[in-house]
Amino acid sequence: MMKKIAIEIFFMVIFLLHQGLLLGSTEQWKGDIEKEVQFILKEGEIPGMSLVVIYGGEVVIKSYGYADLESRKKLTEETLFQLASCSKAFTALAVAKLQKDGYLNPESKVSEFLPWFVVYYKGKKVDITISQLLHHTSGIPWNTIAKIPESNAQDALERTVKTLIGIKLHRYPGKQYEYATINYDILALIIEKVTGETFETYMQEEIFNPLGLNSTSVGIPSDSSFMAKGYKLGFFRPREYHAPIYKGNNAAGYIVSNANDMSEWLKMQMQMREVQMYDDLIKMTHQRDESVAPMGMSWYAGGWQVSISGDGVVYHEGMNPNFTSFVGFNAKKKYGVVLLANSNSNFTSHLGHNILRILDGREAFRDIMPDDHNDNSYSLVSLFLGFFILSVLVFLAYALIQIFKGKRVFEPLNPSKGKEILISLTLIALFLYGLYKLPNAMAGFTWEAALVWSPFSFFVLILLILASVAITYVVYLITLVFPDTNKHKRVLPKVLLLSALSGIANMVLILLITQALNSSIELKFLVFYFVLTLALYLVGRRFVQVSLIKLTRGLIYDLRVQLTEKIFKTSYQRFEKIDRGRVYTAYNDDLGTIGDSVNMFVMLVTNIFTAIAAFIYLATMAFWATALMVFLILSLTSLYYIVSRSTAHLFEEARDTRTVFMRLLNGMVDGFKEISLHVNKKLLYKDDVAGSANAYRQKVTLASIRYVNASLIGETVLVLILGTAAFAFPLFFPEIEVYTITGFIIVLLYLIGPVNAILASVPAIMRLRIAWNRVQDLLKEIPANCELPHEQKPRNLTRLNSIKVKNIRFRYDNEGEHQFEVGPINLEVTKGEILFIIGGNGSGKTTLSKLLTGLYEPDEGMIYIDEKEASSAELGELFSTVFNPFYLFEKLYAIDVSQKGNEIQKYLDLLDLSEKVKVREDGTFSTINLSGGQRKRLALLLCYLEDSPIYLFDEWAADQDPEYRKFFYRTLLPRMKEEGKLIIAITHDDHYFDVADHVVKMDQGKMEKYTVEDQNVAEVGLS
């Protein structure tokens, strides 16, 4: 007895343990499914979803979210949804019933029921059977879904099928699987022909009613008040969408049902509910077609896909423009799921498969997520285009304001502008054609179908693209006929625009190349878009490079002219104070640096836009992962900025050292005679030049090494970014698919080049900024205190009577030193007189000559010409001079040699130079490589040819041999006097003082009259 009781207790414990384990197991799968549903609803932005789960005899029906987001109307078990492609299983069941009833034969030809139905394969007419339609082996292309006409007419079904008349099949019928939704519309029309009833009526009376699916209908909901509103994505969230009515596609995608009816339907599929003769028909629809190769991991049956992965699952997915569905089950293990969602999200089918895995005791997929990036792509590009259009409109407003204010003047079209317009119109036409063919190229769709099936953001994107092209072209035309007066500014908008397009095209080229192998796009379209993108890239790149070359070279020319004009507008007195080293460095180094920046700018602008396009593309694949990449890149850029700040002073110091170096070079050239006298001077000066060059080398080298260090750190960071994408993404972003990470890595590998190029341009930009600032600083510091006429004016060579100097004073402004002063000077010389100015070195002779010629302005007093006050500019026009030292130009400026040929030859003979020098027709000397004395004679030739009323000679005869010195004093000066010239000569040749009408002596800045006693003293000293 005790033994019996013990056995009973044992079995009772086993039973209780089994029930507890079962209860725990039940609660486990429910919790896992609930967690998965909540995750997918959030991730997929799905407004509402009905869920049916059958597991171990238990039926769970739950509803999530809203049937109407606006009114916040919640979903219930009775909420109606379009079943999308899950409708095909019902149509297949109807075909199976007609087969059983003897009305249809699986091998019957479509043409037996529809004689006008004619299709072709490789140019030959072929037949399609009922079985091939059921199993999607008809060869009809999948993209024929785009041919389904929008219609609610009575004959919509027949019109839909007739769109296939004469179509070219992708494959020979019965040879290969290719899903084409319109196959089931053909079946529906055959059902109508066989039964004599509409498809909708037959389904209601022969399928739904007998099966007890009281809320299920075709096309039109049984009770519209229970119908959920449909949504599709647009700009990162679901938006209500009233899809077109496709009555002709009811059989393939527009059966309407709810969770209650679909739970019953699922039971029937799983043989958990007997429905008399329909049980065998349902089994018929599960029979897969093994006469063709499977598609992926499944074979197709009648409205069902049968898995061949060993899990025994039968399933089908459905997607309409604003609804999705999923039905899947394992009849042997007695589990199944139905999902009905009022959104066109790919996440619905993903969730369905994951729930099946959970019910089968496996883990849900975490490393694979639906590729639902289209809305992200379209939205991000739309936002970018919106910003672009706003920028263009701002620029347009700016241009219109300038036109209104008269700052932009109308310029009529010319052949050059006409050519530019023709090229731009050609490119736009090709672009618009490419845009027009895009749906056909990508999916074989029409634009109507593409807009229906794509997110709202796609429609907005297309509008923005067209608006961008239109607005940009309008602005382009306006600025073409109303260009900016600044020739440099007028080209910048086009340069920026085409740089952006070129950079984007560069990125698109890479994407086309990397995706070409796995693309389903026809080769002709791939080639067309590749050539179009390549042409856009090359045309844009060439325009940018050519424009920047012209812009930069034009800018350099303008800066050189501007520097030159400011220098020539500066009086000699002020020009003397400008550091020659700064002038040389500005002209040579700084402007050269600016000129050499053109290639850097081309690459920088193109690479920036290439990187922007790449990151926009990456953001469409995985936004937060891209945000992390951008953060790392910005961190790297910040590093470069910090290095730039810390290194800027080195470039600045190097530039200052360069100025010193140029100053020393100038001294070496001008003072080589003096340096050459003593070897120690040479050595010391050489050391200064080498030291300056070495200081420049050290500072530039140190700055460059710092950038090399930063560059290496940058490359390390880029490699770490690649490592992050490869190793960290799967951990931080488990929802990102492996192929998405692979795409990330490919794009990032390509981006290493552009990003490194951008970073490498930082030191070049730094040097450019320094060069630009130094040129601008020099421009500001050049006094430009004289007016310079825009064109040459005829010289007034009227013979003057006298020049009078009255109480002029001049002081040198030397801070911290004794100020040397000249004056007061009082002096008067008339035409036909010769004035000699004598005095020792540093006595003020040269300063006086500069005052007399207007090169210096007196601090006090005035100079009069014929009793009239004369300005410095007026004085200079009256003089022809030979200073000491003097500079001999190779060209005779402001002298018309064509009119003075005989005169030139006469003076060359007079000066004994006719055998040494010729004056060419272009006004240049045949040579100036002469002795010092001969060069001074050439300078005297210029004085003769200029024929000014006053001649000033500073130690002219000092370099002449005794014979010619005598000729100058005894012959040339008297002749000049006879011609009425007023001659002023600075001289030490006391033997010829008798030639002068006046002799004055300068001593410590004061003028003294030279007397006979002075002459005698001088002679005694000489003896």
Helices and strands as residue ranges (DSSP letters): H 2-43, E 48-55, E 58-68, E 73-74, E 81-82, G 84-87, H 88-100, H 110-113, E 119-121, E 124-126, H 130-134, G 142-147, H 156-162, H 183-195, H 199-203, I 204-208, H 209-211, E 217-218, G 224-226, E 231-234, E 237-240, G 247-249, H 250-253, E 255-257, H 259-269, H 278-285, E 298-300, E 305-307, E 314-319, E 324-330, E 335-341, H 347-359, H 374-404, H 415-436, H 438-443, H 447-453, H 456-481, G 489-491, H 492-515, H 523-568, H 572-575, H 580-585, I 586-590, H 591-621, H 623-670, H 672-675, H 679-723, I 724-728, H 729-732, H 738-781, E 802-811, E 821-830, E 834-839, H 845-852, E 860-865, E 868-869, H 872-878, E 879-882, G 897-899, H 901-910, H 932-946, E 950-954, G 956-959, H 962-967, I 968-972, H 973-978, E 982-986, G 990-995, E 998-1003, E 1006-1009, H 1012-1022
